[in-house]
Amino acid sequence: MIENAKCIIDARNIVKIYQNGSEKLKVLDDVSMQILEGDFIVILGPSGSGKSTLMNLLGCLDLPTSGQYYLDGLDVLKAKDNQLAEIRNQKIGFVFQKFNLLPRLTAIQNVMLPLLYRGAKEEEAKESAKEKLKLLGLGERLNHRPNELSGGQQQRVAIARAIVGNPHLVLADEPTGNLDSKSSKDAMEIFKELNRQGNTIVIITHDIEVAEQVKKVIYIRDGRIYDKN
Amino acid sequence: MKIKQLLKLVLINIYQNKVRTFLTTLGVIVGTATIFLVVAIGAGGEAQVNEQYSKLNVGTIIVMPAQRGKVVDPLTEKDAELFMASDNIAHAFPILQGSGDINYNNFSFNSSFIAIPPEYQENNNLTVQQGRALDDEDEKKKHKYAVLGAELANTLTDGNPSEIVGSNISINRRKFEVIGIFNRVGDTGSHSSYDDSAFIAYSVGEKYLLGTRANPIITVQATGLETVQSAINDITNTLNETHRMGGAEQFRILDAGSRLAAAQESARTMSLLLLAVAVVVLIVSGIGIMNVMFVTVKERTKEIGTLKAIGAKKREILSQFLLEAVIISLVGGLLGVILGFFAIPLLKYFELPALPSISGILLGLIFSVITGVFFGFYPAWKAAELNPIDALRYE
C-alpha cells in the first residue's frame, strides 16, 4: 500500500542560510526527504540541529534559500504570500509546543478558526469543530477558554484545530514538550489513532521517547539528515 | 474570512479589554463631542443671527456722526430731503435717539426713545398690535403721544401691556400719552432694539426732549440691494456739498447688508476656531489609538503568528486590527455624540445658542472613524507584515 501511496512532501536539496550581518549561517545543508500519504514520521534532533527551521520550511512558514519543495504536488517556492497562507490553511495542520491557542476565544472558537479563514459558514465550522472536539474527548469543554483547561486538554484543542480542516499533513513541533508524562502519552496515542485513520503525521522533537514509538525516524544534526529508516 | 466572522473576532477582543478600550476612547469622545457641539453652536449662532436680522431690510443705510457727543456740524432734516433727490434712494428719514428714565405708575425704567417722522413706521415694519401708530397730525401739531415697543410695554406693565394704552407715562419727566404698542420686530441690527424703545413724533422729540442737543441720524432706504453702493456714493457727494466744513468725512455711513455679512462671518469664524480645536483633540486621541494599537499588536505578536500559521492572509490580519481601531474610535464617536447631547442644555444655560443636527452627528462620527482608520492603519499594517516565524517565536 505504501508503495503506491501519494507523495505528500517531496523536498530536494534544501539549503537554508541565515544572514546575520556579514556572517552567513547555513542552518540546513542539502536536505532531501520524501514523506508519503499515511506516514507517521518523527524528525529527531538536538536543539540547534536545524529541526525547527526544517519544520518552518515544511510548514510553508518560510522559504528555503535554494532547493525544491513540492507539497502535495504543488511547487511551494513559486507560491506568493497569499498562496502560502492558503496552503497552510488547507494542506497543513500545525500543533505547537505551547499549544498557541487564542486566549480570548473558547475551545470551539479556536477550533473553528481555520475553517473560518477558509471562508466556511459559521454553522458548518461550528459543526465540524464540535465533532473534532468530541472525537478528542472534549465534548464537555466546548465553551471553555484555554486558561480554564489543563495543559493536556489545551493540546487536544490544538490538535482538534490542526485536523479540523482535514489537512494533508499534520505538523507537530514538540507537541509533548509542555505536557506531563501522562498527557504526553495521551497525546501520542491521539497522534497514533489519527494516523490509523489515515492522517499523515510529522512530529519534530528532541525527545527520544517520542521517537521510539514510531517506525520511521529521520535524524537531523548540524543541518544534515542522517540515517533514515 | 467572512466579514461577519472577522467582526465577531474583533468584538471578542475588544470586549475582553473593556477598560483599555474605554480609556482609549476618551480622547475620541471629547473630540467627537466637540465637533458635534461646534456644528450645533455654529447652527445655533447662524440661526440667531438670521433671526436677529430677519426683519432687517438689507437695503438700509444709516448715516450718523462719526463721533459721539456734541457735534459741530450735525445732520439735519434738510440732508434727508436732499438724499431723496438721488434715483438710488427710496426713502430717507431723520431720526433722533436718546435715552432716559421712562416712568409708568411710579415704576421707572431706563430705556431709549426714538423720535421719528410718522412715515418711518411703515417703512420699517413697525405695525401696532394695540391702539394706533403715530400719524402726520401728531407730527404737525406736536402731540405728546408715544407708541411703545412690545418689550418695553411688557416691562413697564409687568407683563400686562394692554393696560398701558391710553395711560400716561413720563419720559425724562415729561408727560406723554401712550397711544399704541408695536408688534415685536426683533433686533433690526440698526438700533439698540425697537422692541425696547418708546417712539414719539420727530418734531416732538426735537422740541421737548432733545432741544438744541438734537443730533439726528438719517436712515436711508436704497431702492434695492444692488443700488446700495451707488446710494452710498450719492450720500457722500451730497454730504460733501452741504457740510463743507468737514465734508462726508465727519459722518459714518453704514449699510445693513454688510453688517449682516459681518455678523455671519464672525459666527462662522467662531465655528471654524472651535472646529480646529476639535480636530486637534482628535489628532491627539488618534495618536493615543495608534499607541494602544501598537501595544496591542506587540502583545498579540504570538497570536498573529498563530493566525498566520493556520492560514490568515495579510489582508485578513490588516482588516482585523484596522477594524479593531475603527470600532474603538466609533464607540468613542457614539459616546461623544451622546455626551454632546447632554452638553447642549449646559450651553443653553450659559446662553450659547446650540442646535443639534444630523449633520453634526454625522460629521462627528465620520471624523471619529477617519481618526480610527488613519491612526489604526500603521499598527495594523505592521501586524500584517509580521514574519510568521518571528511572530511565532515571540515571547
Boltz contact constraints between the chains, C-beta under 6 A:
constraints:
  - contact:
      token1: [A, 56]
      token2: [B, 389]
      max_distance: 6.0
  - contact:
      token1: [A, 61]
      token2: [B, 388]
      max_distance: 6.0
  - contact:
      token1: [A, 61]
      token2: [B, 389]
      max_distance: 6.0
  - contact:
      token1: [A, 62]
      token2: [B, 389]
      max_distance: 6.0
  - contact:
      token1: [A, 82]
      token2: [B, 313]
      max_distance: 6.0
  - contact:
      token1: [A, 85]
      token2: [B, 311]
      max_distance: 6.0
  - contact:
      token1: [A, 85]
      token2: [B, 313]
      max_distance: 6.0
  - contact:
      token1: [A, 88]
      token2: [B, 311]
      max_distance: 6.0
  - contact:
      token1: [A, 89]
      token2: [B, 311]
      max_distance: 6.0
  - contact:
      token1: [A, 94]
      token2: [B, 309]
      max_distance: 6.0
  - contact:
      token1: [A, 100]
      token2: [B, 306]
      max_distance: 6.0
  - contact:
      token1: [A, 102]
      token2: [B, 303]
      max_distance: 6.0
  - contact:
      token1: [A, 104]
      token2: [B, 12]
      max_distance: 6.0
  - contact:
      token1: [A, 104]
      token2: [B, 13]
      max_distance: 6.0
  - contact:
      token1: [A, 104]
      token2: [B, 16]
      max_distance: 6.0
  - contact:
      token1: [A, 113]
      token2: [B, 310]
      max_distance: 6.0
  - contact:
      token1: [A, 114]
      token2: [B, 310]
      max_distance: 6.0
  - contact:
      token1: [A, 114]
      token2: [B, 311]
      max_distance: 6.0
  - contact:
      token1: [A, 116]
      token2: [B, 1]
      max_distance: 6.0
  - contact:
      token1: [A, 116]
      token2: [B, 5]
      max_distance: 6.0
  - contact:
      token1: [A, 117]
      token2: [B, 1]
      max_distance: 6.0
  - contact:
      token1: [A, 117]
      token2: [B, 311]
      max_distance: 6.0
  - contact:
      token1: [A, 117]
      token2: [B, 312]
      max_distance: 6.0
